[in-house]
Amino acid sequence: MQKRIEDLLRRSEQGSEQRQGEALELQMESLLAAKFPFDSIHPVRNGAQGGDIVQGVLNGNGQKCGSILWEAKRTKNWSDTWLAKLRDDQRNAEAEIAVIVSQALPTNVEAFECIDGVWVTHPRTMIPVACLLRHSLIEIEMARRTSEGQQTKAEMIYQYLSSAKFRQRLSAIVEAFTSMREDLDKEKRVITRQWAKRDEQIQRMMQATVGMHGDLQGIAGKTMQEIEGLELEDSEDSVVAPAIKRIA
């Protein structure tokens, strides 16, 4: 009879704990749905492995940024075996974060803490922890999408630089420069030819003028005044000196 009584008491306690856990699970689901109305909050069906609640985190654009697996525990004593089991459930559910909500916390844990990759929190701090973890998932997803955008732009630039379109545009620029260079060389040759022609004409005019001045000076003698610019210069670079020397 004593053994039968103990067995009945044990079954009663187990049933009470199960009912309390189910009540906590429903309360958690209600709180998460009210706090994050745009997230996907789905309870895990009874008998299925993978925690109690799966929260799909969505950003302001409705894009999924990850998921949080919640496990409800309402027992008098904490058990470290919960951590390993929830990590397995997390891998099966492909969730980024796993959280145990329990009234009985590990030693030296007052409100919440991350233990061996699993977040542990008291029910009273569940919503602040959810806000913190949700924000981190959104920030990580934003950074990932930004990185993907940069990679895409880099790939687009590489494809453009290696495309026929870029080669054709570059060829057009080179052709334009080549044409401009040819026109400039032609203009330079024409101007050089014109300059040489005019320089020769000026030399001939100067030589004729100097010769005429020498003739007149030979006739008039010293009474013929010197004309500035036609006098004999000592410099070898003088333009009129060769002509005067020939006349002399």
C-alpha positions, 0 to 999 in steps of 0.5 A, spaced: 500 500 500 505 504 501 508 503 494 502 504 491 501 511 494 508 513 492 507 511 485 500 515 485 503 521 488 509 521 483 504 520 477 500 526 480 506 530 481 508 529 474 501 530 471 501 537 475 508 539 472 506 537 465 500 541 466 504 547 468 509 546 463 503 547 458 500 553 461 507 556 461 508 554 453 501 557 452 503 564 456 509 564 452 506 564 445 501 569 447 506 574 450 511 573 443 505 574 439 503 580 442 510 583 442 512 581 435 505 581 431 509 581 425 513 575 426 511 568 425 510 564 432 508 557 431 508 552 437 511 545 436 506 540 436 505 535 441 510 529 441 514 532 436 521 533 437 524 540 437 522 545 443 516 548 444 515 554 440 519 556 433 519 564 432 521 566 425 524 573 426 522 578 420 524 585 419 521 591 417 520 589 409 517 582 411 524 578 410 526 572 414 532 574 418 532 567 422 529 563 427 529 562 435 527 556 438 523 556 445 523 551 450 518 552 456 520 548 463 516 549 469 520 545 474 523 546 481 530 544 480 534 545 474 537 540 470 544 541 465 541 535 461 536 540 458 542 544 454 544 538 450 537 536 448 535 543 446 542 543 442 540 537 438 533 540 437 536 546 435 540 543 429 534 539 427 529 545 427 535 549 423 534 555 428 539 560 429 538 561 437 535 556 442 532 559 449 530 555 455 525 559 459 525 556 466 523 558 473 529 554 476 535 557 474 542 554 474 547 556 480 549 563 479 544 565 474 539 571 476 536 573 470 538 570 464 545 568 461 548 564 455 550 557 457 554 552 452 551 556 446 544 556 449 540 562 452 537 561 459 532 566 462 527 566 467 520 568 465 520 575 467 526 577 463 523 573 457 521 578 453 527 583 454 531 577 452 527 576 446 528 583 444 535 582 444 536 576 440 531 578 435 535 585 434 541 581 433 538 576 428 536 582 424 543 586 424 546 580 422 542 579 416 542 586 414 550 585 414 550 579 410 545 582 405 550 588 405 556 584 403 552 580 398 550 586 395 557 588 395 559 582 392 554 582 386 556 589 384 564 587 384 562 581 380 558 586 375 564 590 374 568 585 373 563 582 368 563 589 364 570 590 364 571 583 361 565 584 356 565 586 349 561 592 350 567 595 354 572 593 349 568 596 344 567 603 348 575 603 349 576 602 342 572 608 340 576 612 345 582 610 342 580 611 335 578 618 337 585 620 340 588 617 334 584 621 330 586 627 334 593 626 334 593 625 326 590 631 325 594 635 330 600 632 327 598 634 320 596 641 323 603 641 326 607 639 319 603 645 315 604 650 320 612 648 320 612 648 312 608 655 312 613 658 318 619 655 314 617 659 308 615 665 311 622 665 314 626 664 308 622 670 305 624 674 311 631 672 310 631 674 302 627 681 304 633 682 309 638 680 305 636 685 299 635 691 304 642 690 306 645 689 299 641 696 297 643 699 303 650 697 302 650 700 295 647 706 297 653 707 302 658 705 297 655 711 293 654 716 298 660 714 302 660 717 310 654 722 308 650 715 308 647 715 315 647 708 319 640 705 319 638 701 326 638 694 325 642 694 318 649 695 322 654 690 322 654 686 328 659 682 331 655 677 334 655 670 329 648 670 330 646 676 326 641 675 321 644 681 316 652 680 317 652 674 312 649 679 307 653 685 308 660 680 308 658 678 301 656 685 299 663 687 301 
